[in-house]
């Protein structure tokens, strides 16, 4: 089982001939991220977008364009389709978003003819290495699904399992996190938790509702009398909605001494969406994680 981002990077670098398809790559942060991935031996990149602009940016950054492949495209819809086709056709392993609207790239991902459609739900998964937690922790969904119902939450769990499988976790412990650890008719998220724990989701041990403290702290679970193999030992925390997910994601990223990565799952291959606010290390971690998940998805 992978236990650190150093191991994520090493495992990704050990794979041979992996490629990113970068959609609208004319962005300095994106170009720096894919150059880090190349020099780390994690992945080469095919850069889709305005070739002249991309090469000019690379040269200004001291990046040699000779180390890259290019597909010249200046129309956003065409750029998105070309990048997606590289992945759906097997030329590239992972799709990476550049300076293109998320809605535009997702429309191409969901294209019935050339896209990467798989699950009915596409979701965000964040992986954290935290100084005060005994293993790596996954948080979902912080970016895609605003107010998922219980059916969508089940699919979000199933999407997250692609990541845990890639990390070597055979049965992921999933904590359905709410504002309290008891079921209340006044709190719909707790009702969802009670239903999810009764569902058979292969590869997952689901329990809840949990408050966040007893999902990740065995002491808290013990003090509150919670007897569950998931309590205090969660691999995945399933958040009730996008507000809760996004707040936890950013709190862990900006207020703790953590290392993190974030990718989109639910398509036939993972998608890397890096933010300008992300540190370089987080961008590299995200690319490496996506490469591992892509390879794992090929095997299953």
VMD Tcl script that draws the C-alpha trace (Angstrom):
set ca {
  {0.00 0.00 0.00}
  {1.28 3.47 -0.91}
  {1.74 5.58 2.21}
  {3.27 8.86 1.06}
  {3.57 11.19 -1.90}
  {7.20 10.19 -2.26}
  {5.92 6.68 -2.96}
  {3.27 8.07 -5.37}
  {6.00 9.86 -7.33}
  {8.28 6.83 -7.32}
  {5.51 4.48 -8.47}
  {4.48 6.83 -11.28}
  {8.09 7.28 -12.42}
  {8.54 3.50 -12.53}
  {5.86 3.20 -15.22}
  {7.09 3.39 -18.79}
  {6.14 5.77 -21.59}
  {3.25 7.64 -19.97}
  {1.76 10.69 -21.66}
  {-0.42 13.65 -20.73}
  {-2.77 15.27 -23.22}
  {-2.80 18.93 -22.16}
  {-5.88 20.83 -23.30}
  {-5.14 24.47 -24.21}
  {-1.62 24.46 -22.85}
  {-0.75 28.13 -23.34}
  {-0.33 28.87 -19.64}
  {2.90 29.35 -17.69}
  {1.82 27.39 -14.59}
  {0.65 24.44 -16.68}
  {3.82 24.41 -18.76}
  {5.96 24.47 -15.63}
  {3.95 21.59 -14.14}
  {4.31 19.34 -17.18}
  {8.01 20.17 -17.39}
  {8.40 19.04 -13.78}
  {6.60 15.82 -14.66}
  {8.89 15.28 -17.64}
  {12.12 15.92 -15.76}
  {10.92 13.66 -12.91}
  {10.40 10.85 -15.41}
  {6.67 10.68 -14.69}
  {5.17 11.62 -18.06}
  {5.80 13.26 -21.38}
  {3.18 15.63 -22.72}
  {1.32 16.32 -25.93}
  {0.43 20.02 -25.87}
  {-2.82 20.90 -27.62}
  {-3.50 24.56 -28.33}
  {-1.98 27.58 -30.06}
  {1.41 26.10 -30.92}
  {3.14 29.42 -31.58}
  {2.00 30.87 -28.24}
  {2.92 27.71 -26.36}
  {6.42 27.59 -27.81}
  {6.98 31.28 -27.10}
  {5.95 30.76 -23.48}
  {8.19 27.71 -23.17}
  {11.20 29.59 -24.48}
  {10.53 32.48 -22.07}
  {10.44 29.94 -19.22}
  {13.61 28.20 -20.36}
  {11.75 25.05 -21.44}
  {12.92 23.31 -24.62}
  {9.95 22.77 -27.00}
  {11.90 19.93 -28.66}
  {10.96 17.73 -25.70}
  {7.25 18.00 -26.53}
  {4.71 17.00 -29.14}
  {2.18 19.57 -30.36}
  {-1.27 19.68 -31.90}
  {-2.00 23.17 -33.19}
  {-5.52 24.40 -32.45}
  {-6.94 27.82 -31.64}
  {-10.65 27.03 -31.27}
  {-11.58 25.97 -27.74}
  {-14.15 23.33 -28.70}
  {-11.81 21.79 -31.25}
  {-8.91 21.94 -28.80}
  {-10.95 20.12 -26.16}
  {-12.07 17.39 -28.57}
  {-8.55 16.87 -29.90}
  {-7.13 16.52 -26.39}
  {-9.88 14.12 -25.32}
  {-9.44 12.02 -28.46}
  {-5.77 11.51 -27.60}
  {-6.84 9.86 -24.35}
  {-9.89 7.96 -25.63}
  {-7.82 6.67 -28.53}
  {-5.03 5.46 -26.25}
  {-2.31 7.83 -27.45}
  {-2.25 9.54 -24.04}
  {-2.97 8.18 -20.57}
  {-4.30 11.23 -18.76}
  {-6.16 14.40 -19.73}
  {-4.94 17.66 -18.19}
  {-6.85 20.94 -18.23}
  {-5.03 24.08 -19.32}
  {-6.56 27.55 -19.72}
  {-9.93 26.35 -20.94}
  {-13.33 26.58 -19.27}
  {-14.13 23.48 -17.24}
  {-17.55 23.26 -18.92}
  {-15.90 23.14 -22.36}
  {-13.51 20.34 -21.49}
  {-16.20 18.34 -19.68}
  {-18.49 18.62 -22.70}
  {-15.75 16.97 -24.75}
  {-15.16 14.36 -22.05}
  {-18.86 13.44 -22.18}
  {-19.03 13.41 -25.99}
  {-20.79 10.17 -26.96}
  {-18.58 9.51 -29.99}
  {-15.03 10.36 -28.91}
  {-15.32 11.13 -25.21}
  {-14.44 9.35 -21.99}
  {-17.94 8.86 -20.61}
  {-18.18 6.14 -17.95}
  {-20.03 6.94 -14.72}
  {-23.17 9.08 -14.60}
  {-21.34 11.22 -12.05}
  {-17.95 12.88 -12.43}
  {-16.40 13.89 -9.12}
  {-13.37 15.49 -7.54}
  {-11.07 13.56 -5.24}
  {-8.32 15.10 -3.12}
  {-5.54 13.06 -1.56}
  {-3.74 14.44 1.50}
  {-0.71 13.47 3.52}
  {-1.26 15.06 6.94}
  {1.19 15.39 9.84}
  {-1.39 14.35 12.46}
  {-3.14 11.48 10.66}
  {-1.68 8.01 10.53}
  {-2.23 7.42 6.79}
  {-3.11 9.23 3.59}
  {-6.65 10.61 3.51}
  {-8.99 11.14 0.56}
  {-11.68 13.86 0.55}
  {-14.59 13.89 -1.88}
  {-16.34 15.85 -3.42}
  {-14.88 19.34 -3.16}
  {-15.44 20.75 -6.64}
  {-17.96 19.09 -8.93}
  {-21.26 18.02 -7.34}
  {-23.17 20.76 -5.57}
  {-25.77 18.85 -3.55}
  {-25.55 15.15 -4.43}
  {-28.44 12.88 -3.48}
  {-27.85 9.41 -2.07}
  {-27.60 7.84 -5.54}
  {-24.97 10.36 -6.59}
  {-23.09 9.85 -3.33}
  {-22.87 6.13 -4.01}
  {-21.35 6.88 -7.43}
  {-18.95 9.39 -5.85}
  {-17.77 6.61 -3.51}
  {-17.33 4.25 -6.46}
  {-15.33 6.91 -8.32}
  {-13.07 7.34 -5.29}
  {-12.38 3.61 -5.22}
  {-10.44 3.93 -8.48}
  {-7.97 6.00 -6.49}
  {-7.79 3.71 -3.47}
  {-7.22 0.71 -5.74}
  {-4.33 2.56 -7.38}
  {-2.89 3.17 -3.90}
  {-3.08 -0.55 -3.09}
  {-6.06 -0.40 -0.72}
  {-8.21 -3.49 -1.28}
  {-11.09 -2.40 0.94}
  {-11.35 1.32 1.57}
  {-12.91 2.54 4.80}
  {-15.42 5.24 3.85}
  {-16.70 7.64 6.50}
  {-19.89 9.45 5.51}
  {-19.34 12.78 7.24}
  {-22.18 14.93 8.55}
  {-22.61 17.58 11.25}
  {-23.32 14.90 13.88}
  {-22.82 11.18 14.34}
  {-26.46 10.22 14.89}
  {-29.33 9.98 12.41}
  {-31.78 12.88 12.47}
  {-34.84 13.43 10.30}
  {-33.95 17.12 10.32}
  {-30.55 16.46 8.69}
  {-30.89 14.84 5.25}
  {-27.16 14.05 5.08}
  {-27.48 11.75 8.10}
  {-30.36 9.89 6.41}
  {-28.16 9.44 3.33}
  {-25.39 8.09 5.55}
  {-27.71 5.54 7.14}
  {-28.81 4.35 3.69}
  {-25.30 4.23 2.23}
  {-23.98 2.04 5.04}
  {-26.59 -0.58 4.11}
  {-25.59 -0.69 0.44}
  {-23.21 -3.27 -0.97}
  {-20.35 -1.36 -2.60}
  {-17.55 -3.79 -3.55}
  {-14.16 -2.51 -2.42}
  {-15.63 -0.26 0.26}
  {-16.56 -0.54 3.92}
  {-19.02 2.32 4.37}
  {-20.28 3.62 7.69}
  {-21.86 6.76 9.06}
  {-23.02 9.23 9.91}
  {-19.81 10.47 11.47}
  {-18.85 13.92 12.62}
  {-15.44 14.72 11.19}
  {-13.67 14.26 14.52}
  {-14.81 10.68 15.05}
  {-14.16 9.83 11.41}
  {-10.45 10.59 11.81}
  {-9.77 10.36 15.55}
  {-9.94 7.05 17.40}
  {-9.83 8.92 20.70}
  {-12.87 10.98 19.72}
  {-14.73 7.86 18.58}
  {-13.89 6.09 21.85}
  {-14.99 9.02 24.02}
  {-18.30 9.21 22.16}
  {-18.84 5.46 22.36}
  {-18.72 4.84 18.63}
  {-17.89 1.23 17.79}
  {-17.03 0.96 14.08}
  {-13.99 -0.27 12.14}
  {-14.21 2.95 10.12}
  {-14.23 5.32 13.10}
  {-10.88 7.02 13.48}
  {-9.43 5.03 10.59}
  {-11.13 6.41 7.45}
  {-9.40 6.17 4.10}
  {-12.09 8.28 2.41}
  {-14.27 10.99 3.91}
  {-17.43 11.54 1.88}
  {-18.63 15.10 2.42}
  {-22.33 16.03 2.44}
  {-22.18 18.74 -0.23}
  {-19.81 20.97 -2.18}
  {-19.65 23.63 0.55}
  {-18.49 21.19 3.19}
  {-16.14 19.44 0.79}
  {-14.58 22.62 -0.52}
  {-14.10 24.12 2.93}
  {-12.41 20.99 4.26}
  {-10.26 20.68 1.13}
  {-9.00 24.25 1.39}
  {-8.62 24.14 5.16}
  {-6.39 21.08 4.91}
  {-4.46 22.62 2.02}
  {-3.92 26.11 3.41}
  {-4.11 25.82 7.20}
  {-2.15 22.63 7.84}
  {1.33 21.42 7.05}
  {-0.03 19.00 4.46}
  {0.88 17.69 1.04}
  {-1.93 17.23 -1.44}
  {-3.15 16.29 -4.89}
  {-6.47 16.62 -6.67}
  {-7.93 14.93 -9.74}
  {-11.29 14.39 -11.40}
  {-12.57 10.80 -11.54}
  {-15.61 9.12 -13.04}
  {-14.47 9.22 -16.67}
  {-12.61 6.30 -18.29}
  {-9.37 8.06 -17.42}
  {-8.59 10.64 -14.71}
  {-8.41 14.35 -15.42}
  {-5.89 16.75 -13.89}
  {-7.18 20.23 -13.06}
  {-4.52 22.33 -11.38}
  {-5.26 25.71 -9.84}
  {-3.03 28.75 -10.06}
  {-3.15 28.77 -6.25}
  {-1.70 25.26 -6.09}
  {1.96 24.98 -5.16}
  {4.29 23.34 -7.66}
  {4.56 20.27 -5.46}
  {0.77 19.80 -5.47}
  {0.66 20.05 -9.26}
  {3.33 17.40 -9.63}
  {1.59 15.19 -7.07}
  {-1.68 15.52 -8.99}
  {-0.09 14.49 -12.27}
  {1.64 11.51 -10.66}
  {-1.56 10.39 -8.92}
  {-3.51 10.63 -12.17}
  {-0.90 8.51 -13.95}
  {-1.17 5.82 -11.26}
  {-4.97 5.83 -11.38}
  {-4.96 5.61 -15.17}
  {-2.66 2.60 -15.08}
  {-4.79 0.92 -12.41}
  {-7.97 1.50 -14.43}
  {-6.39 -0.27 -17.41}
  {-5.75 -3.32 -15.24}
  {-9.28 -3.62 -13.84}
}
mol new
graphics top color blue
foreach p $ca { graphics top sphere $p radius 0.5 }
foreach p [lrange $ca 0 end-1] q [lrange $ca 1 end] { graphics top cylinder $p $q radius 0.2 }
display resetview
